[in-house]
């Protein structure tokens, strides 16, 4: 019986750090101060290197409100270009060739609207046989899905306001 108790004590002692270690996370990019819903509970997350590790930590948010930052300028431009070229109403007809001006308006902690003035050019041999190129300005709506900001819609022709 004594060996059983000593063995059980050793298991509890050596098992305790694993049982009580900070939860790990695995975001695709470095993340800090982002509140996420995790099975009904809200946490603030800090993942300094963007990889799963014990450097990532979760602590309860004091007020339960998201404290996330809008996407960075490079991430915003990349997401807008990708949406326009691959999912927007002109996908397969035109390609966005450059962003001339951008203004981001925060709507809420989980939504921003980017007002974008951009140039476009036709894709050779496109199915609408369009050959024109030029400039347009539209809004692009970003919604936050977990730690990731993604473009979910594009406004109409000349919808952007500066």
N, C-alpha and C positions, 0 to 999 in steps of 0.2 A: 504494500500500500504506500509506503514511504517513497519508493521509486516512481510510482505513478504520480504522486503529488509533486515531486521534484520535476519529473518530465513535463507535467502539465504547466508548472510554473515557468519552465524554460520556454515552452511553446508560447505562452502568454507574453513573456518578456521579449522574446525575439520576434514575435508576430506583431507586437503592438505598434512599432513604427510603420509597418505597412498598413495596418488597419486605420491608423490615425493620421497618415500622411495627407498633405493637401491634395485635393483632387487635381488630376492633370487635365489638360485640354489640348486640342489639336486644330488650331485655326490655320488657314493657308498662308496668312500673313501676320506680322507682328500686330498685336491687338492690345489696346489698353483702355480702360474705363468704359467698356461696352457692357451695357446691361442686356442680359439674355434671359429668356424664359427657359428654365430647365425643369421639366416635369412639374410645372405648377409653382415653382419657386423662382424668384428673380435674383440674379447674381451679377456682381461687377467682376469683370474678367481682366486679368493682366497676363499677357503672354508675350514677353519681351522679344523672343526670337521666332515666334510663329510656329514653333515645333512643339510636339508633345513632350513635356518635361515637367519636373516638379518646380521649375521656375515659374510656371503658370500657376495662378492662384485664383480662387473664387471666394469672394466675401459678400455677405448680404448687402444689398443696396440700402442705404439709410432711408430713402424716401420711396423706393420702388419705381422711380422714374428713370427712363433711359438717359444716359449721359454721353451718348455716342457722338462722335465727330462726323461731319459729312465726308464723303470720299475725297481723296487728294486730287489735285489738279490733273496729274497724269492719269490716275485711275478714272477720273470723270471723262476726260477726253477719249481715252481708249474705249470705255464702255459705250459712249455716244457713237463713236465711229463704228464700232462693231454692231450696235443695234441698227443703225441706219443702213449699213451695208448688207446685213444678213437677215434682219427681221422687220425692218420698217416697210412702209408702203412702196418704196422705190427699190427694194432689194431685187437684184437681178437686172435692174434697168440703169441706175446711176450708182456711182461710188462717191463717198465723201472724200474730197481731195485735200481739205484743210479746214481747220477751225480758225476763223478770223477774230472772233470775240466771244467771250463766255461770261455770263453772270449767273451765280448760283443763289437762289432764294430758299432759305430753310422754311418749310411749312410746319414740320413737327420733328420730333426726335427720330422718327422713322421714315420721313419723306422730305425730299428736296426737289426743286424744279430748277433745271438748268436752262437758261435762255441762251441760245447758240446761234451765231451768224457763221455760216460755213460756205465753202465752195463745193461744187459737185461737177462731175463729168460723166458722160455716158459710158456704159460698158459696151465695147464693140460687139455687134451682132445681138444686142439685147432683144428680147421677145416683143417689145413694144416699138422697136425700130426707131427709138429716140436718138437724136444726134446732138441735141442742144447741151450746153453747159452754162453754168452761171453761179449765182449766189442765192441763198435762201436763209431765212432765220426762223427757227422753230423752237418750241419748248420740248424738253425731254424730262420725263418724270422718273425719279429714282425712288425706289422703296427699299427699305432695309429688311433683309431676310437673314436672321441670325446675325453673324458678324459681317455679312457681305451686303454691299450696296449694289443693286442691279437696276438697269433701265427697264421699265415696264411698259412705257408708252411714249409716243412721239406726237406732238401737237400738229396742227394744220399749217399749211403754207403761211409764212409771215406771222406766226403766232407769238414769237419771242418779242419781249419788250425790254428796252435798255434805258 
